């Protein structure tokens, strides 16, 4: 994958040690009554009370298009680190701390990602699943893609001009990172690599 591999790998491994992952299939994730089963108990026990959905619109206060300055002023940004060009990477605060990684371009939120489960997509897809499980969830709405270099694969779901992108894990098979945002940023960075 042609993105700041060190940052992504470090974040994925760090988050993986902070928040236990569940690798059960979609049927095991929801109880018959629609509630959350014990697969998510370790996360709620850790004090996380955030909604469990990450959609192409973002998650909680972290909405695609939100201003870095406004989120910082509201106390929603824990840390920032310069990215490529006008991109700034950031960490969330509160119940999303250690769960969401953010990317801002020209001061606006263009990517929200996670290496943990939950959160999950509105369809129930999440980190820890196999690409085959994603195919079973999304069917013709999604597709397995490769980057332009041909050395990484991901599962892509388009929703208008935005995407859900599930990329591989650096150590084991399956999804290791789930990110959302405009295709012009998220998909392009995966396919072409980060360019300044």
MIKE-366865 format. One record per residue (C-alpha): residue in three letters; x, y, z. Coordinates in steps of 0.25 Angstrom, whole numbers, plus 5000, padded with zeros to 4 digits. Layout:
N
ALAXYZ/...
//
This chain:
196
UNK500050005000/UNK500650144996/UNK500250225008/UNK501050265020/UNK501250115023/UNK502050145036/UNK500850235042/UNK499750135037/UNK500450005042/UNK500850075055/UNK499450125057/UNK498849995054/UNK499749915063/UNK499550015074/UNK498050025073/UNK498049875072/UNK498749865086/UNK497749965092/UNK496449915087/UNK496149765085/UNK495649735072/UNK494549635068/UNK494649545056/UNK493249485056/UNK492449495044/UNK491249595042/UNK490249495047/UNK490949485060/UNK491149635062/UNK489649665064/UNK488649595074/UNK487349555068/UNK486749675075/UNK487649765068/UNK488549805080/UNK490049785082/UNK490549645087/UNK491649615096/UNK492649625084/UNK492649775087/UNK492649765102/UNK494249785104/UNK494049925097/UNK492849965105/UNK493549925117/UNK494750015114/UNK493750135115/UNK493450155100/UNK492050195098/UNK492150255084/UNK491250215073/UNK491750085066/UNK491550135052/UNK492550195043/UNK491950235030/UNK492350315018/UNK491850435025/UNK492850415036/UNK492550375051/UNK492050465062/UNK492550605062/UNK493550555052/UNK492750585039/UNK493450595025/UNK493650735022/UNK493750785036/UNK494750885039/UNK496050855047/UNK496050995053/UNK494650975058/UNK494850825063/UNK496150875071/UNK495350995077/UNK494350895082/UNK495350805088/UNK495150695079/UNK496550685074/UNK497650615082/UNK498850625074/UNK499250665060/UNK500450625051/UNK500850685037/UNK500450595025/UNK500850615011/UNK500650755005/UNK499450815011/UNK498950695019/UNK498950685034/UNK498750555041/UNK498050565055/UNK497450475066/UNK496150485072/UNK495750515087/UNK494750465096/UNK494150325094/UNK494750325080/UNK496150345085/UNK496950225080/UNK495850185071/UNK495850285060/UNK496950345051/UNK496650465043/UNK497250535031/UNK497050685028/UNK497350745014/UNK497350895013/UNK496750895027/UNK495550815024/UNK495350665028/UNK495450575016/UNK495750435023/UNK495250365035/UNK495850235038/UNK495950125048/UNK496849995051/UNK495849945062/UNK494449875062/UNK493549945065/UNK493250035059/UNK492549965047/UNK491950015034/UNK490450035033/UNK490449905026/UNK491149835037/UNK492549825031/UNK493749845040/UNK495249825043/UNK495549675045/UNK494649625034/UNK495149545022/UNK494949605008/UNK493949485005/UNK493149535017/UNK493049675011/UNK492649614998/UNK491549545005/UNK491049675011/UNK491149764999/UNK490949674987/UNK491049764974/UNK491149894982/UNK492549864985/UNK493849814978/UNK495149754981/UNK496249854975/UNK497749864974/UNK498649984975/UNK499350034962/UNK500649964967/UNK499949834968/UNK500449804982/UNK499249834991/UNK497749794990/UNK496549854997/UNK495049854996/UNK494349974991/UNK492950014993/UNK492450144985/UNK491350234991/UNK491250344982/UNK492550424981/UNK492950364994/UNK493550224998/UNK493750125009/UNK495050055007/UNK495549935014/UNK497049905013/UNK497849785017/UNK498549755030/UNK500049765030/UNK500149635038/UNK498949545036/UNK497949525025/UNK496649605024/UNK496349755027/UNK497249835036/UNK496849975033/UNK495450035030/UNK495350175024/UNK494350265018/UNK494350395011/UNK494350454997/UNK494750364986/UNK495650474981/UNK496450464993/UNK496250325000/UNK496250234987/UNK497250314980/UNK498250304991/UNK498050154991/UNK498150134976/UNK499250234973/UNK499950254986/UNK500050384994/UNK500650504985/UNK500950644990/
//
